[in-house]
Amino acid sequence: MATGQRLMRAIRVFKFGGPEVMKLQSDVAIPIPKDNQVLIKVHACGVNPVDTYIRSGTHNMKPLLPYTPGLDVAGIVEAVGEHVSSFKKGDRVFTVSTLSGGYAEYALAADDTVYMLPEKLDFKQGAAIGIPYFTACLALLHSACVKAGEIVLIHGASGGVGIAACQIARAYGLKVLGTAGTEEGQNIVLQNGAHEVFNHREVNYIDKIKIVGSRGPIEINPRDTMTKGSSIKGVALYSSTKEEFQQLAAALQAGMEVGWLRPVIGPVYPLEKAAQAHEDIIHSRGATGKMILLLK
């Protein structure tokens, strides 16, 4: 390591496996931004289910080891590369991806994945925007091509993506039905755009649903899709083009300005409890807002 190299705390993964493979280290070099890169002093980082899939080695995205997990961060711009003109030191920002990992005191991101964070939103809310809101926006506006007056049911609507989907669908004039597995979760769904909410732990709670997100297999009879003229579409945020990201960002920026984009924060953990966060996001009884790692 070069003399005088600045160091930071960061979670490092040296092998794929369970939550215990995440190790907190205090001697990780702070990245130096080059070209179109932005260095962010991280105040908060979102915890997403996909983080656990990548860590376990079961996701098709397999980073080179060792690596630092985390994609959605919010914080203050610390430095920028020589080709960056859209951001400067001191700007409040959030990301939809990072180059160096978000479970750290500093994170490096490409400038086209960084967005200004309005003063009306705090850093925890900023860290809750990236994957949840961009995924929900992609699913509703681009994949489902929803129209005002239509009905949508958001399954598992009390988590980060679900709340985002409820807010977006309500803002775009849809009748929003949501599900959650706890009374607290159901209340959160109603407070964030749903006209009606159902308990998805009850048997036969509803017959026809449109699902955003999946954690496992389901059985579908193709004949049912034929007779009803149904379609099934998968959504993968990082398969989107740069132009699509710009369109999603424009829609969400409008939501921030008008006020319907209001991330709801759930459990908050310090950086050293990242392993517990990974355990809880998969095995908790029911989501109640967006899970966050807080660094400041």
Disulfide bonds with the S-S distance in Angstrom:
none
